[in-house]
Amino acid sequence: MKKTGMIAFLLLATLWVQAQGGITGTLLDTQTRKGLYLATVTVYKAADTSIITYRLSATDGAFKVPGLPLNTPLRLIATFTGYKVMRKDFTLSSGSLNLDTLWMAPDSTSLDEVLVVAERPPMAVRKDTIEFNAAAFKTLPNALVEDLLKKLPGVQVDRDGNITVNGKPVNRITVDGKAFFGDDPKMATRNLPSNVIDKVQVTDDKEELLRRGDDNINNVGKVINLTFKKGVKKGMFGKAYAGGGTAGTYEAGAIANVFRDTLQVSALGYTNNLNRPGFSFSELMQTGGIQRNSDVNSNRSVSIWRNASGGTGIRINNINFGGITEYGGISTSSGLGLNINHSPNSKQSIFGQYFYGNVKVDVKNDGYTEYNNGDTILKRTEDEKAQVLINAHNIGLGAKLRPDSITNIQAGINYMTGNTVDDRYTLVQSTHSVLGNLSDGRVDLDRDNISRNYRHYITYNRLSRARKGRRFTVNHQLIWQLRDNAATTHSFIQYKYPQPKDSLFDQLRQEKVPTLNANINGNYSEPIVKNLSARVDARYEYEYLTNTIHTYGLDGSGRFTILNNGLSNRFERTSNNLSTALGLEYKYKKLTVTPRLRYQSQRFTNRLVSMPEDVVQRLNTFLPELGIVLGKLNIDYRKEVILPDYRYLIPVFDNTNPYVISNGNPNLVPAIRHSLQVNMYTYDPKLGLNVWGWARAAKIKNDVIQNIVLQDNGTQIIMPVNANGGKSISGNGGINKQNKFSQRFTMNSNIGFFYEYNENFFSYNNELSKQYRNNTNLWAGIGLNWNDVFEWNNNVNYGGQRVRNSNTALFQSYRVSNYEISSEQILRWPKHIILENNVAFIQNSAIVDPSLRRFVRWNAALNITMLKNEAGVLRLGVYDILRKMNNTDVVLAQNMLKYSRGNVLGNYYMATFTYNIRPTGAKKKVGGQSLLLF
């Protein structure tokens, strides 16, 4: 039966191929008689000008268009920026037709002026901009911009909504050249309906290029500009949704966008208990321009989580904005957001934003941690329950000004505040493989953490009218942060070894850490002779940080008033960092070489109340740098000085967790790192082929490692120390290919890898050894699309970790692997019905329990579109059909294997209704909708 079906399928495929034909030809310039590269050749049905397919011409102007129907009147339209449109009608009666040479004459008239809407090509290359005609890429009636982007050649959108074009990340999305919700890509792609879009324009991020102060276009991201259909910007559009399900699950939310020419106002709100944050990472990080300068990265703490059940969560500067937390659990998230943009003209843009997030988390975790030492194993088993409550606010204001064609000014201010209350209760047991049970205990830990973050920035870029290549850039930013934490510990531990005893422990630990960081930097480029320029840059950075720790014990009345001086201290660090660099930039054709020498002068003053005098460190260092660009290939070498984290310097025991006690080391010195990085991003629009990759190698002197001392009762004391010889090698690469067999049938495929090798010293019980870690990830995927009626997407992911130690007599090696195979099917048939099915098989070899080691995640949904223009969608979904979902995690580090299992949502049914509010100002252009489409 299977053979018969296969034969029938091959027979039908053969007949289908035989019923198609193709054309070839060459496009030449009438004046230069040279080929036109990347001209768009589009074939339409002559009767109704419906698009059949399109291709781009090669470097010599040659083109080949397969998959055309026989015995049907067709029309070829060739377009190229700066040239007259070329039209040619033909009919294929046999398999192929050679059109020979087609001549195109230069013309300054805009293509939009000479082409009717139906004849506009699906894709056009205009100098450094790739332009897509949105009408040529079919989407569903209720589709969003994200769905449209997924259909464009060279554009990749991952499951989190992150966008890459030809392997490069999209930094922001603009609407008619103006900011939309702080330039955050996901705010546009996941909220704007695709049926209001006229064109999608992709170009290099010129603003990032100016901030970098060089001409290396390979190292900057992309910008997508969306142009709306006429009339849309005078309307209101958005969506509202609400749903409920079994097990008490629910979700609700809305977003409304109001356009009044130069004014954009967007408001949104959400609530759900489905482990989903209401705002994306980019939405929060780009509020007030937080991500506009890479200098912020060193002063920002960001964590993003994802678990096997599909939940996600985000924390920025110790403030959680929704979804799962780092502890897992089931989260209830709510929030509000408001965005206002005013762009009176192309030279001015002002925006303001506000976000509020509320998260409640119910956590239940159980697991164990194993420490191996020779032929013995210390195992600590934990059963944990927690309740977490988080409230966070984020407000930002910003402006972009362009006084003239050579000057750009950007400025912004941002304030973020949050409070986290974390109450957790843990049962702990420590056992030794030889000595048996070491202790049983209960630890109640209540944390109340307050975070405050203020930041402002300004960037000034100016080019020269008099001399090409001359530019001047100045950046300034100031960051103030406050962490005010209180941790109350109540524990009762029964020690069984070396001597039986009961330990009752009550403590309040208060820590207050205000930090001020201010910097200013600038760079100047001056052309010396042809192909040679000089570059000078300078930077000054000031930081002042204090860390005040007060630890209290209980008094006779049950209050924490007795100060423990041994566990209290005050630490201050003042740092001044001045650096300047001089370099040359030599260009020859596709080659650019930029050697630079940086001088860095640093002065650090560390002050401890418990020490008689300050510890002052001075460093004066010459740091060589070298950049080489050869076409799409980039090579970068640099030497850097890295300060130890201030928390490593404070010599005060942190015994909040009585099983793992940490201490600081004020004698740590800065690390010296040498790094070499190579990257390449290349895209062939004619073949629809994208190849990208990067590799990085680094060697560190005075690396900071942890010295772990194991006590007889199973308690560990950890202190950071310096060690030489740290090495790392990592690489990441991939290939993406889009095949367009016909206008109806397309295939997208990808394959990629990530590899990381780390070699570091490891200190255990004051004995030094070397640890070697390998991390490998492999993935591949293939997606098929038949006329948007049926989609079939398949992916496979493999991950492997290995940890081994040079001292094999004491420390055993660990090796774990995991993989996931997933398949998604979407069927849009019959009319108004959309079926979704998603199945994934997941396995983790490190999990001991066979029932948890592998499981199947199966979700399915039925979508029913309704109302006028399918503005309403009813979604009926079922999650974890097989009731096999689990949230397990395995971590390998040093001589440790940590396993944990947390509570998950599990099986539930959900019905959600979504109503799409269509634009009111474009009745004829986008379907004649009114605001309410009942």
N, C-alpha and C positions, 0 to 999 in steps of 0.2 A: 504493500500500500504506500509506503514511504517513497519507494523508487518510482511508482507511478505518479505520485504527486510532484516529485522533483522533475521528472521528464516533462510533465505538463507545464510546470513553471518555466523551464528552460525553453520549451517550444513557444510559449506566449511571449517570453522576453525576446526571442529571436525574431518573431513576427513583428513585434513592436519596433525593434531596431531597424528591420528592413523597411518599415513603413515611413522611415525618416530619412532626411537628406541633410546636406550642408553646403555652405558656400565658403570660398576663399577669395582673397584679394589683397591689394596693397594700397595704402593711402599715402600719397606724396604731395609735397608742397609745390604749387605751380611755379613759384619763383626760384626757390633753392633746389627743387627737384630731389629733396631729401625726404626720408620717411618721417611720419608723424608718430611719435611715441605716446602711448596711453590715450589715443583718441578713442571715443566711445562709438561702437558699432551696434546699433539696435535694430532688431527685425520685428516688424509689426504685421498683423493681418491687415491687408489693404482695405478690406471692407469696413472695419469698425475701429481701426488703429489700436487694437488691443495688443499688448506686448507679448511676444512669444519668448524671446531671450535676448541677451546682449553679451558682448565681449569687448575687451580692450586690445588695442593694437600693440605689436611688439616694437622693439627699438628701431627696426627697419621699416616700420609701418605696416608689416604684414598682419593679417587677421584670418581667423578661421572660426566659423560659427556653425556648430553641429546641432542636431536635434530639431530640424525644421520639417514641417509637414510637406508631403508631396501633393501636387496638383491643386494647390491653394494659392491664390494671388497674394503676394507678399510685398512689403516695402522695407527697404533698407534706408536708415537715416544715420549718417556719420556726423558726429559733432566734435569740435575741438575748440577750446577757448582761443579767440582771436582769429577764427576762420569762418568762412561762410558755411552754412549747413549744406550737406550733400545728400540728395535723395535719389533713390533708384528703385523702380518697381521691377519685379521678376516673379516667375513661377517655376518651381522645381518639378520636372517630370521624371528625373532619374535621381540617383544617389547623391551626386555632387555637381556643383557649378562653380567654375572659376571666373570671377568678375574682372580679373586682370588688374590693371592699374586704374585707381579712382583718384582724380585730382581735386585738391581742396585749395581755395584761394584765400589769402589773408583778408580779414575784415574786422574792423573795430566795433561793429554793432554787437550789442549784448545778445546772447543766445535767447534769453527770455523774451526779447522783443520780436524775434523772427520765428519762434517756435510756438505753436498752439500748445495748450496744456497737455493734450493727449499725446503729442509727439515729443515731449520732454524725455530725454534719456534717463534710465534708472540711475546711472552713475556718470559723473564727469570729474575730470582732474583739472583744476584751475590753479596753476603754479604750485604753491605749497598747500593747497586746500583740496580735499576730496569731498565732493558734494553728491548726496544721494537724494533722489526724488522720492519722497515718502509714498506717493500714490502708486509707485511701481512695486511696492512690497506689501503684500496682502496681510492684514491682521484681522483678528476677531472684532466684532462690533464694540465690545467692552474692553479692548486691549489697551495697555498702557504704553508709554514711550519705551519702557524696558523690553516689551515684547517686540516692538518695531526694531530696536537696536540688534536684537538677537538674530534678525534676518539679514543684516547688512554684511557684506563681505569684509573680512578682516576684523570684525568687531566680536569680542568675546565678553559674555556676561556670566559671572559665576553665580552660585546659588545664594550668595550673600548680597548680590547686586553690584559687586565691584566690576568696573568696566575697563577693558583694555582694548586698544586699537593697534593692530600690528605688533602686539607684544608689549606696548607701552601703556602705562596707567593713564586713565582720564582724570585729570586734576579737578576739573570743574565743568559744569554745563551752563551755558548762558542761553537766554531767550531773546532773540532778536538783538544779540550783542550785549545784553544787559544782564546783571546778576539776578539769579532766582534762588531765594532762600539761602543767601550767603554762599552761592556758587556750589552748594553741595550737590554732587551728581545724583544721589539716590532720591533727593527731594523732588527732582524733576522727573526722573525715570520711573519712579514708583507712585507718582501721583497725577501726572499729566496724562490725559487720554491721547492715544496716538492719532485719532481722527482729526485733531486740530492742527497737526504738524504738516507744513508744506515741504520744507527741505531740512536735511540733516547735513551740517557742514563740519568737517573734521580738519583741524589744523594743529600745528605745534604750539606749545604754550610759550608765547613770546614774553609774558610777564616773568615766568620762571627763568627764562634765558637772561633777561635783564638783571634779575636778582643775583644770578650766578656770576655775572660780569664777564662772560666769555661768549664765544660763538659756536660752542659745541652743541649742535642741535640734537645729537644722539643721546645726551644725558638729561633731556627735559621730557616731560609728559605731554599729553594731548589735551586739547580743549574741543568740546562739542558745542556747536551753536545750533539751536533749534529756531527755525523761522516759522511763525504761525500763518495760517491762512487768513485772508483778509477779513476783518470784522471781528475776529476772535478776541482781540485785546480790548474790546469794549464790553465784554461779557463777564459772566461768572460761571465757573465750573468747578467740579470736585466730585466727591463721593461720600456716602454715608453707609455704614454697615452695622449689623447687630446679629448676634447669634447666641444660641444656647444649646447645651448638650447634656449627656448623661454624666454622672459622677460630679454634678455641680459645676461643670465647665461652662464658660461664657466668654464672649468677646464683643466689643462694640467700639466704634470710632467714627470719626468724620474729618474731612478736610475740605475747606472752601477756599477758592482762589478768585479774587476780584481784580480785574484789570481795568484801569482807566488811563489808557495811553501810557503816560510816563510813570504812573503809580501802580505798584503791585502790592496787594495785601493778601496774605495767606494765614489761615488759622487752622489748627488741628487739635484733636483730642482723642484719647484712647483709654481703654481699660480691658484687661484680660487676665485670666489665671492659667495661661497656656505656656508659660516659660518663654514668652516673647517680649523683647524690649519694644517699646512703641517708637523709639527713635533709633536710627542707625548710628554706628560709630562716627561716620563722616558728618552726619548732621550735627553732632555735638562738638567734634573737634574743629569744625570749620566755623562754628559760631564766633562771631567777632574776629575771624581770621586767625584762629589758633594755629592752623597748619600752614600759614603763609610763609613761615621762615623755619628752615631746618634747625636753626639754633635752639628752638624750643625743645627739640627732642631730648636733649640732655637734661632738661628740667621738668620732664613730664613723666608721669607714671601711668601707663595704660595697660589694662588687662582685658582680654576678650576670651570668652569660653564658649565651647560648643560640646554637647554631649551626644551620645549615640541615638537618643530619641529625637534629635533635631532641635533641641532648645538652644538658645544663644543668650549671652549676657555681656554687658559692657560696664567697665569701671574706669573712670578717668580721675587722676589725682585723688584717689581714695574715695571717690563719690560714685555710687552705683546708680545707673540710669535705667534699670529695668532688665527683665529676663533673669536667667539663672545667675547665681553668684558663684564665686570660686569654690564654694562648698557644695555646689549642686543644689538638690532639693527642688521643691515646687514653688514657683513664684507667682504672686499676683501683682501685676504692674498697672499703674495708671499715670496719666500725664497730660499736659497741655503744651501747646506751642503757638507762638505768634511771630510772623515775619512781615516786615514792611520794607519795600524797596522803592526808592524814588530816583529815577534817572531822567532828569529834564532834557539832557542831550547826550551825545556820545562822549563828551568831555567830563561829565560829572555823574557820579553814582553814589548814593547814600543808602545805608541799610541799617536796620535794627532788628534784633531777635531776642526772644525769651523762651526758655524751656523750663518746665517743671516736671519732675519725675518722683513717683512714690512706689516703693517696692516692699512687699511683705513676703518673707520666705519661710517655708516650713522644711527643715532639713532633718533627714534621718540617714545616717551613714554607719556602716560597719566595715571593718577590715583589719588589716594587720600590717606591721612593718618588720622585716627581717634584716638583721645585721649579722653577716658572717665574719668569723675570726678564727682562722685555722680550721680545726675540726669541730668547732662549736658554733652554735647559732643562738643569738638573742632575738626573741620574738616578742613584740608588744602588740597585743590585741586591743582594739578600741571599738566601743559601741557608743555612738554619739547622736544626740538629739539637740536641735537648736531652733530658735525663733529669731528672725532678723527683721528689723524695720528700718527702712531707708527713706529719707526725704532729701531732695536735691533741687537746686535752682541754678539756672545759667542764663546770664543776660549779656548781650554784646551789641556794640555799635561800631560802625566802620564807614569808610568812604574811599572812593577811588576818584582821583582828579587827574585830568590831562590838560594842563594849561595851554600847551601847544603840541605840535606833532613830534617834538623831540624830548618832552618832559613827562614823566609819570610819577605820581605821588599816591601812596597808599597809607592809610592810617586806621587804627582800630583800638578799641578798649573792650575788655572782657572781665566779668566777675562771676565766679562760680562758688557756690556754698552748699554744703551738705552735712547731714547728721546721720550716723549709723548706730543703732542700738542692737547689740548682738548678745543674746543670752544662750549659752550652750552648757549641756550637761553630758559628761563623758564617763563611762565605766572603762577602766584600764586594767589589763593584766599583763605582767612581764614574766616570761619563762625563759629558762636556759636549757639548752639541749642536754647538758650533763648534770647541772645542779638542780634542775626542776623549777618549781614555782619560786620566783624572786619576790613578787609583790602583787597585791590586789589593791585597787584604789578607785576613788571617785573624785572627779575634778569638776567643780562648777566654776565657769569662767564667764563673767559678764563684762562686756566692753561697751563703752560709750565714746564714740569717735566723732570729732567735729573737724571739718576741713573748710578752709577758706583759701581762695585763689584769685588773685588780681593780676591782670596783665594789660599792658598797652604797648603798641608798636607803631613805628613809622618808617616808611621806605621811600627814598628819593632816588630816581634814576634820570639821568640826562645824557643825551647824545649830542654830537657836535654837528652843526650845519656846515661849518667850514671844512672839516676834515673827516672823511669816512673812517670809521674804526675807533675814533676817540669817544670815550664814554666815562662817566663818573657816577658812582653809586654810593649812597650812604644808608645804613640801616641802624635803627636804635630800638631797643626793647627793654622793658622793665617788668620783672616778675616778683610778686610778693606772695608767699605761701605760708599758711599756718596749719599745723597739725596739733590738735589738742585732744589727747587720748587719756581715758581713764579705764583701767582694767582691775576688776575685783575678782580675786581668786579665793575660793573656799575648797579645800581638798582634805580628804581623809585617806591615808595610804597605810596599809598593813604590810610592812617589810618582813620577809621570811628569811632573808640572807643579807649579810653574813650573820647578823644577830636579829632575832625576832623583836620587832618594836612597832608601835603605832605612832603615826605622825599626823597631827592635826595642824593644818596650815590655813591661816586667814591673812589676806594681804590686799592692800589697795596701792596700785602703782599708777602714778600720774606722770604723764610726759607731755611737754609743751615744746613745739619746735617751730618758731617763726624763721623764715628765710627770705632774704632780699637778694635779688640778682639783677644787675643792670649791666648792659653792654652797649657799645657803639662800635661799628666797623664800617669801613669804606674801601672801595677799590677804584683804581684809575687805570685806563688803558690808553696808550698813545702809539700810533703807527710811526715807526722809525724810517723804514724804507719799504719798498714793495715786498710783500710776503713776510715782513718781520715787524712785530710790535712789542712794546715793553708793557709789563703789567706790575703795578704796585698796589699792595693792600695792607691795611693796618687794622688792628682790633684791640680794644681794651675792655676787660671784664672785671667787675667788682662783685664780690659775694660776701654777705655777712649772715652767719647762721648761729643760732643758739639752741641748745638742747638742755632743758631743765627737767630733771627726774627727781620726784619725791616719792618715797615708798613708806607706807604707814602700816602699823599693826594695830590690833584691837586694844582698846582700853577696857577698864572694868565695866563700863556702861554699854559695851557692844558697839562703840563707834571707832572709826579709824582716825585716831588722833596722835598715836605714838610714832614719831618719825624714826625711821631706821637709817641712820647716817651711813652705814656701810653699803646700803643699796640706793643711796641718793647722791646726786652730783649735779654740776652745771658745766656744760661744755660750750665753748665759743670758738668759732673759726672765722677768721677774716682772710680773704684771699684777694690778691691783686694780680692780674694776668695781662701782660702787654705783649703783643706779637706783631711783627711786621714781616712782609715777604716781598721779594723782588724776583721777577721772572721774565722770561722771553717767550714769545709765541711765534713760531715759524710755520708758514703755510706753503705747501707746494702741491697743487692739484688736490688730491683727496687726502693728502698727508698733513697732519698738524702735530707739531712737537712743542710741548710747553714745559721746560725745566724751571723749577723755582727753588729758592732757598729761603726758609723761614727762620727768623730769630725770635725766640720766645723767652721772656723773662717773667718768672713767677715768684711770688712771695706769699707764704702761708704762715699764719700765726694761729696756733692751737692753744687754747687756754682752758685749764681745768681748775676748779675750786680746790680740789684735793691735792694739786701739785704746787710746789713752791714757786715755780717760775714758768713762763710761757715756753712753748716749743716752737721755734721759728725755723722754717725751711725755706731755702732760696735755691731756685733752679734757673740757670741760664743755659739754654740749649739751642743748637742749630739743628733744624729739622728739614732735610731735603725732601722735595716732592718732584714727581715727574708724571706728565700726562702725554699720552700718544693716541692720536685718532687716525685711523686708516680706513676711510670709507665708513662702514657701519661698525667697525671694530674699535673698542676703547680699551686702553691699558692705563692703569693708574697706580702709582706707588707713593706711599707717604710714611713718614715717621711721626709718632704721636706720643704725648705725655698724658697719662690717665691718672687722675686723682683717686685715692681710695674713698669709698662711700663714708660719709661722716659717722654713720652708725657703727662702722667697724672700729672707730677710734676711741669710743667712750668706754673706759675701763670700769663699767658698772655691770654687775651680774643682772641679767633679766631672767628671773625665775618664775615668770607668770605661768609657764607650763613647768611643773616641778619635775617632769621626766626628761625634758630637754632644756638645759640652762645655757645661755649664751653670755659671752663676755667680750668686751672690746679690747683693742690693742693700740695705744697711742703712738707706738713706735713704727707703725706702717709707713712705708715710703711710696711715692708715686711709681706707677708701672710705665715701662717704655715698650711701645708696640710698633713693629714694622709690619706693614700690610701691603699686599699686591692684589689688585682686582682687575679682572678682564670681563668685558661684557659685549654683547652683540645683539642687535635687533634688526632684522631684515624682513621685508615683505615684498612679494611679487604680486601686484594686483592682477596681472594678466593670468597667472596660474592660481590665484587665490591661496598662495602658500605663505605661511608665516613661520620663520625659524628664529628662535631667540635663546639666549643662555647667558649665564654669568658664572665666574669662578673666583674664589677668594682664598688667599693664604695669608696667615699671620703668625708672627712669633713674638712672644711677650717675655720681657725681663721684669722681675719683681712682681709677678702675678700674685694676686691675693687668693689664698686657699684657706680651707677651714681645718684646724687641728682639733680632732675629736678625741676626748679622753673618756673611756668607759669606766664608771665606778663599779664597785663590787655588787651594789644593789640594783644595777641595771640603768641607773641614771647616766646621762651623757652631758659632758661639759664641752662647749664649743668655743674656740677663740680663733680669729683670723690671724694668719701669718703670711709673710712674703716668701715666695719661692721662685726660682728661675726655671726656664725651660718650657714654658707653656707654648703649645703649637696648635694650630687649627687649619684645616683645609675643608672647603665646602664648595659645592657647585649646584647649579639649578639650570635646567634647560627644557625646551619643548619644541614640538612641531605641530602646527595647526594647519589643516587643509580643508578647503571648501570646494566641493565638486557640484557643479550645476549641470546635470545630465540633460535637463530640459526645463522649461519654465515651471513645470509642475513638480519635478522630482529633483531634490537636492540632498546632498550628504555632507555632513561635517564630521571630521575625525581629528583626534589629537592624541599625542603621546608625549610623556615627559618624565623627568626624574628629579630627585633631590638627594644629595649625598653630603654628609658631614662627618668629619673625623676630628677628634679632639684628643690632645695628649697633655695631661697636667699631672703635677705632683699631688699626692694624697698623704695626709698625715693622720695616723691612727695610733693612739696611745704613744704619741711622740716618736713614732717610727715612720720614716719617710719612704714612700714607694711611688711608682708611677702608675697612673691609670690611663687606659686607652678606651675611648668610646667611639662607636660607629653608629650612625643613624642613616638609614636608607629608605627612601620613598619612591615608588614607581606607580605610574598611572597611565591609563589609556581609555579612550572613549570614542564612540561612534554614534552619530545621530542621523536618522533618516526622516525625511519630510515629504509626504505625498500630497501636494496641492493644499496644504494646511488642513486636510481632512484627517490624516493620520500621521502622528509623530511617534517615533520609537527611538528612545535615547538609552544607551547602555554604557556603563562605566565600570572599571575595575581599578581598585587601589590596593597597593601592598605597602606595608611598613615593617621595617625590621630594625631592632636595636641589639647592640652587643656591648657589654662592658667587661673588661678584663684588667687584671692588675699584674704588675711586674713581679710581685711577691706571691707566686702561686702557692707557696706553702701555707700562707695565712688567709688569702682571699680567693674565693672561687669565682669563676666567670659566670656571667648571666647572658642569656640569649633569648629574646622573645620576638615574636612576629605577629602581625595581624593583617587581615585583609578584608575588603568589602567589595562585593559584586552587586551592582544595582541595575535595575531596568525600569524604565518609565514608559508608559504608553498613554497617548492622548488620542481619543477618537471624537471628532466633531461631526457626528452624524447620528440620527437625522437632524433636520433643522431645529434649532433651539436646544439641542441636547449636546453636552460635552461630557465625555467619560474620561476619568483619570485613574490610572493604576500605577502604583509605585511599590516595587518589591526589592528588598536588599537583604543579602546574606552577609553576616558579620561574624568574624572569628578572631579570638585573641588567645594565643597559645600559652600566655603567662598565667591565665586564670586556672586555678587548681580544680574548682568544681566543674565537672563536665557539663552540667546542666546550664551553666552560665558562660562556658567557653565559646559557644557558638549559638546564634539565634537568628531568626528571620524577622525583619521589620516589614510589615505589609500595611500600607495605607491605600485607600481608594475613595473616590468621590464622584458624585453625579452633579453636574451643573445644568441648570435650566434657565435659559434666557427668556425674558418676557418684557412686556410693555412696549411702547413705541420706540423704534430704533434700538431695541434690545437694551434699554437703559437699566433694566432690573435683572439681577442674577440671583437665583436661589441655589445655594450650594449645600448638598447633603453629603457629609463626609463621615468615614469611619476610620479610626486610627488604631494601630496595633491589633489587627484583626485576629491574629493567632495568639494574642496575649503573651508574647514572648519578650517584650521590651525589657531591657535592663540597662542600668547606667553603671558601668564598671570602668575602673581606671587602674593602670599599672605604671609605676614610675621606677626607673633604674637610675641610681646615682651612687658613686663611690662603692662602698660594700653593702649597699642597701637595696632592697626590693620592697616597694610599698604598694599594697593592693587595697582598693577601697570600692565599696558598692553603695550607691545612694538610691533614694526613693525616686520614682519616676511617675509620670502621669498614667502610663499604661493605657488600657483599652477604654475608648469613649467614642460616642457618636455625637456629631455636631451638625446643626442646621444653621446656616448663616445667609442672610439676605443683604445684598449690596445694591444700592441705588446710585447710579451715575448721573450727576448733574451736568448737563451739556451746556456749552457756551450759548448765550442768548444773542450775541451780536453778529452771528454768521449764519443766518437762517438759510440762505440759498447755497452757501458754500459747503456747509457741513451737515446738511440734511434738513434744515428748517425746524430745528427743535426749539421748543419754548423751555422756560426754566423748569417747569414740572411737566413730565411727559406721560402722564396717565391718559 
